[in-house]
Amino acid sequence: MAAEVSPLDNPAQQLRERELIQRVRDGERELFYELIRPYERRVYAAAFAILRNEADADDAAQEAALKAFKHIRQFRAEARFSTWLIQITINEARMRRRKEHASLMEPIANGEGEEGSYKPRDFADWREIPSETLERKEVREKLAEALGSLGQIYREVFVLRDMEQLSIEDTAKVLGISTASVKTRLLRARLMLRDLLAPGLGGAWSSSLSFAKGTNPW
């Protein structure tokens, strides 16, 4: 499946975004929502990947937006604005999770080091999940359940890279890890999810899922 192309990959849209950033910095505060609106789905999904609760994810997303607004003068154009915004979101969600769930055990594979390994059941069918299959409520529920069973480090990479379509480099920047770690964690996440999902989907599997808030599996 081809990667989703964001409208903001258009040079004209990129120029418009830079203009909005400057105008917000210059005091036109009312334009901030227009600036972040294209990224609402990504921000929510990033927060949900860590917190796994709709209300908590909404709160974290809103707080991340407020922090982005407060610190917008600190944004440097070396990175994309979307990458910077999602990085703030990830940090906010992680902080909330540490405070609220410090005593809880993490799900499977979260404690593995980078040198850990995951042995897949087999290397069979890697076909995409047919769209008509994904439309079934029980399939979406199983996907959400499977994502929840992954350790946080794998869930984060899978959501940012395969669902939100961030590049390997941007995913590494957001998470503060190397590109090699992104690739390693992503492969393991895909293998674990495939093994969890494939039995109930007749072996069908997708590594490039994309969901908008309101139509996503959660």
Residue pairs with C-beta under 8 A, 6 or more apart in sequence:
1 128
1 206
1 207
1 208
2 208
3 165
3 208
4 165
4 210
6 38
6 82
6 165
7 13
7 38
8 14
8 17
8 38
8 82
17 35
17 81
18 77
20 31
20 34
20 35
21 35
21 72
21 75
21 81
23 31
24 31
24 32
24 35
24 69
24 72
25 72
25 73
29 69
32 69
32 72
35 81
36 43
36 65
36 68
36 85
38 82
39 82
39 85
39 86
40 61
40 213
41 212
41 213
42 82
42 85
42 86
42 164
43 61
43 64
43 65
43 85
43 86
43 89
44 57
44 58
44 61
44 213
45 159
45 163
45 164
45 211
45 213
45 216
46 86
46 89
46 90
46 93
46 156
46 159
46 160
46 164
46 174
47 56
47 57
47 58
47 60
47 61
47 64
47 89
47 90
47 92
47 93
48 54
48 57
48 159
48 218
49 93
49 147
49 155
49 156
49 158
49 159
49 160
50 60
50 90
50 93
50 94
50 97
50 152
50 155
50 156
51 57
51 60
51 93
51 96
51 97
52 148
52 218
54 218
56 96
56 100
57 93
59 96
60 89
60 92
60 93
60 96
61 89
63 92
64 85
64 88
64 89
64 92
64 93
65 85
67 88
67 92
68 75
68 84
68 85
68 88
71 88
75 81
75 84
79 170
79 173
80 170
83 166
83 170
83 173
83 174
86 160
86 164
86 166
86 174
87 173
87 174
90 156
90 174
90 175
97 152
106 151
106 152
107 148
107 149
107 150
107 151
107 152
108 149
108 150
108 151
108 192
109 116
109 118
109 150
109 151
109 154
109 188
109 192
110 150
110 151
110 152
110 153
110 154
111 151
112 118
112 151
114 181
114 184
118 188
118 191
118 192
120 191
120 194
120 195
121 195
124 198
124 203
125 198
125 203
125 204
125 205
126 194
126 205
126 207
127 203
127 204
127 205
128 204
128 205
128 206
128 207
128 208
129 139
129 197
129 201
129 204
129 205
129 206
129 209
130 204
133 139
133 201
133 204
134 140
134 206
134 209
139 200
139 201
140 216
140 217
141 217
142 197
142 200
143 197
143 209
143 217
144 217
144 218
146 193
146 196
146 197
147 155
147 158
147 159
147 193
147 217
148 155
149 192
149 196
150 158
150 189
150 192
150 193
153 185
154 185
154 188
154 189
154 192
155 189
156 175
157 171
157 175
157 182
157 185
157 186
157 189
158 186
158 189
158 190
158 193
160 166
160 170
160 171
160 174
160 175
161 168
161 171
161 182
161 186
162 186
162 190
162 207
162 208
162 209
163 209
163 210
163 211
164 210
165 208
165 210
166 174
168 179
168 182
168 183
169 179
171 182
172 178
172 179
172 181
172 182
175 182
177 185
190 207
193 205
194 205
197 205
198 204
198 205
211 217
